[in-house]
Amino acid sequence: MKRDELAAGKAELRAARRQDRRLFWAVGLFSAFVNLLMLTGPLFMLQVYDRVLGARSVETLTALFLLVMFLFAAMGLLDHARARLAARIGARLQARLESRVFDAALRRNALAPNDSVSAAGLRDLDSINRCLSAPVFLALFDLPWVPIFLSAIFLFHPMLGLLSIGGGVFLIFATLLNQTLSARPLAEATGTQMRSDRLADQLRDEAELVQALGMRAAAFRRWQQARGRAVEASLGAADLGGSFSTFTRTFRLFLQSAILALGAWLVLQGQLTPGAMIAGSILMGRTLAPVEQAVAGWAVLARARDGWGRLALLLTATPPEQPRTPLPRPRAALEAQALTVVPPGAQVPTLRAVSFRVDPGQALGVIGPSGAGKSTLARAICGLWRPANGSLRLDGATLDQFDPDVLGHLVGYLPQRVGLFDGTIAENIARLAERPDPEMVVDAAKRAAAHQLILDLPEGYDTKVSQTGGRLSGGQIQRIGLARALYGNPVLLVLDEPNANLDNEGSQALNAAVRGMKAAGGAVLIMAHRPAAIAECDTLLVLDNGTRRAFGPREEVLKAMVQNAAELTRKPSPGGVA
Ligand SMILES: Nc1ncnc2c1ncn2[C@@H]1O[C@H](COP(=O)(O)OP(=O)(O)OP(=O)(O)O)[C@@H](O)[C@H]1O
C-alpha cells in the first residue's frame, strides 16, 4: 500500500481528529496532574519513615495523612475525568465520521461487492472508538513521564536510578519486540476473523438455498475451516500477547523487589534512608505501570491502528461527493452517444459505443442474449457505473451532474434480483424513508398495480418483510419492487427483467404501469428476455456481446430480426449439404 494512496483519506481522518484537539490537550493536562500526583504515595512513605517515625510525631502523621487523603482524592477525580474525556473523544470521532464512512462503504460496496475494506469500514471505526476509551490510550499519555520519574529515582541514589533505568529500558525493549512480533499474527487474526464472519453472513442470507440444495454439511465444513483458521490465528496472537503481558508484569514485580533489596543494602551501607528505600520501590512500580499497560493493551491499539489505515484507504478510494448545483426536474429524454462502460475493477468494456435515445412518453425495450450487456446498461442509467467513454445524458445533462440521491429519485430502478429490507411493506416502498408519506406509498402501489395484492396480505401495508421477502412469493416481491421503483414519481423507469417472476396477471399489471408512466410523460426502459415484457415498447435496442445490433421502432426491428433469422435458416450450410 503506497503512502500517497492513503494521503487524502489520512488527511480527512486527521481533520476529523483535529476537531477534538482541545479535548486531547485536556487529557494531556489532566494526565500531567495525575502523574504528578502519583508522587503522593512515594513522598508520603518518605515522610512517614524518615520524619514521622524518627520524630515520633502523631500530629505530623495526622497532618500528612489528611493531605495525602486530599491528594489521592484529587488524583482519583482527575484520573476519572481524563478517562471520561478520552471516551468522549472516541464517541465524538465516531459520530463525526460515521455518516462519511457509512456512505463510503456503501458506495464502494456497490462498485466492488465483497470488498474487505468496505466491509470492515464501520467495524474499524468502532475499534478506534474502543481503543480511545481503553486504558491503553491513557497509558500513552503516561509514557512520556516514564523517563522523568526514572530520573527522579536517581535523586534517591544513582544506583537505584541505574537499576530502574535498566529495568525500564528492558521493558520498553520488550514492548517494541512485542509490537514487531505480534504485528503479523494480529493482522492475520483480524483478517481471518473478518473472512469467517463474511462467510457466515453469506450462508445465513442464503439459508434457504443452502438447505434446499442439501449444502448444509458442506457449508458448515467450509465455515468451520474458515472459523478454525480465525481461531488458530487469534489464539496465536493472544498467546504471544499474553506471554509478553505476563512476562512484563512478572518482571516489573521482580524489579520492585530487586530495587527494594538494593535499597536495603544501601541502607545497611548507610547510603540511603529507609524512607527513600520504600519510596524508590513504589515510585519505580508506578513509573513502569504504563509500560506494562501498553504491552497488555497492545492488541487493542494495533487493531485501532490497522483500522485507521484501512479507513484511510476507504476514504481515499471513495472521496466525498462534491455538492452539485441543483438542476430543475428533467424531461424524460435520455440519450446515449457511443456509450462505453467498463465494470468497476474490470479491464474490458461490457458495453461498447452504444447509441440510442428515448423520448418522453416512450418505452424502449432492450433485448439480447445472456451476457449481452443489458444489466450493464441499466446500472449505467442509474448512475452506478460511470461511462468510460461516450456520454449518457438525461434532458441534456450528464448523469454525474445530478446529486446521486436526487438521481436515485429521478430514475426508478427495478433490479433483476429484488432485495427487500427488514421492515414493513410501506417502509420498503418508501425506500426506508424515516416518515413514509402514506399517500405516496399507496399511489406508487396503485401505479404498480400492487395495491390490492398488498391489501390481501394479513396486515396490508404494515406486513413485516425481511431481506428474502419472508412469506411473499417471487411475483409479489417483484411487484412491491416495482412500486418502490415508482415511489416519488421518477421521470425514468428502468426495469431489469421485470417479468421474470410474474404470472399473466402480473405481466398485465406491469404493462399497465408502463402505460401509466408513458401517459404521464415519463420514459421506461425494459431489459427483457421475454416478448411479453416488450408489449408496451415503442422502440427496441438489440444488444449482442456489448454492442448495438439494431435500434429503431419496435415493429421494424422485430421484422428485421425475423428476416435475418429466416435468411440464416435458409442459408445452405458451409459443407453444401441442404
Ligand atoms: N461486476 C462485473 N465485473 C466484470 N464483469 C461483469 C460484471 N458484471 C457483469 N459483467 C460481465 O458483463 C457482461 C454483460 O453482463 P450483463 O449482466 O450486463 O448482461 P445481461 O445482458 O444483463 O445478461 P442477463 O440477460 O443474463 O442478465 C457479461 O459478460 C458479464 O460477465
PDBQT file of the ligand as one rigid body, heavy atoms in Angstrom, charges set to zero:
ROOT
HETATM    1  N1  LIG A 601     -19.159  -6.617 -11.954  1.00  0.00    +0.000 N 
HETATM    2  C1  LIG A 601     -18.723  -7.103 -13.097  1.00  0.00    +0.000 A 
HETATM    3  N2  LIG A 601     -17.406  -7.139 -13.341  1.00  0.00    +0.000 NA
HETATM    4  C2  LIG A 601     -16.931  -7.617 -14.500  1.00  0.00    +0.000 A 
HETATM    5  N3  LIG A 601     -17.703  -8.086 -15.498  1.00  0.00    +0.000 NA
HETATM    6  C3  LIG A 601     -19.027  -8.074 -15.316  1.00  0.00    +0.000 A 
HETATM    7  C4  LIG A 601     -19.608  -7.582 -14.113  1.00  0.00    +0.000 A 
HETATM    8  N4  LIG A 601     -20.933  -7.701 -14.218  1.00  0.00    +0.000 NA
HETATM    9  C5  LIG A 601     -21.191  -8.230 -15.429  1.00  0.00    +0.000 A 
HETATM   10  N5  LIG A 601     -20.044  -8.457 -16.081  1.00  0.00    +0.000 N 
HETATM   11  C6  LIG A 601     -19.884  -9.014 -17.419  1.00  0.00    +0.000 C 
HETATM   12  O1  LIG A 601     -20.521  -8.132 -18.319  1.00  0.00    +0.000 OA
HETATM   13  C7  LIG A 601     -21.130  -8.848 -19.379  1.00  0.00    +0.000 C 
HETATM   14  C8  LIG A 601     -22.555  -8.345 -19.526  1.00  0.00    +0.000 C 
HETATM   15  O2  LIG A 601     -23.261  -8.686 -18.352  1.00  0.00    +0.000 OA
HETATM   16  P1  LIG A 601     -24.728  -8.152 -18.107  1.00  0.00    +0.000 P 
HETATM   17  O3  LIG A 601     -25.122  -8.581 -16.756  1.00  0.00    +0.000 OA
HETATM   18  O4  LIG A 601     -24.784  -6.717 -18.440  1.00  0.00    +0.000 OA
HETATM   19  O5  LIG A 601     -25.527  -8.985 -19.201  1.00  0.00    +0.000 OA
HETATM   20  P2  LIG A 601     -27.083  -9.168 -19.393  1.00  0.00    +0.000 P 
HETATM   21  O6  LIG A 601     -27.343  -8.895 -20.833  1.00  0.00    +0.000 OA
HETATM   22  O7  LIG A 601     -27.825  -8.368 -18.417  1.00  0.00    +0.000 OA
HETATM   23  O8  LIG A 601     -27.247 -10.706 -19.089  1.00  0.00    +0.000 OA
HETATM   24  P3  LIG A 601     -28.522 -11.482 -18.483  1.00  0.00    +0.000 P 
HETATM   25  O9  LIG A 601     -29.579 -11.418 -19.524  1.00  0.00    +0.000 OA
HETATM   26  O10 LIG A 601     -28.007 -12.859 -18.287  1.00  0.00    +0.000 OA
HETATM   27  O11 LIG A 601     -28.871 -10.779 -17.245  1.00  0.00    +0.000 OA
HETATM   28  C9  LIG A 601     -21.047 -10.324 -19.017  1.00  0.00    +0.000 C 
HETATM   29  O12 LIG A 601     -20.026 -10.883 -19.822  1.00  0.00    +0.000 OA
HETATM   30  C10 LIG A 601     -20.625 -10.330 -17.566  1.00  0.00    +0.000 C 
HETATM   31  O13 LIG A 601     -19.752 -11.399 -17.318  1.00  0.00    +0.000 OA
ENDROOT
TORSDOF 0
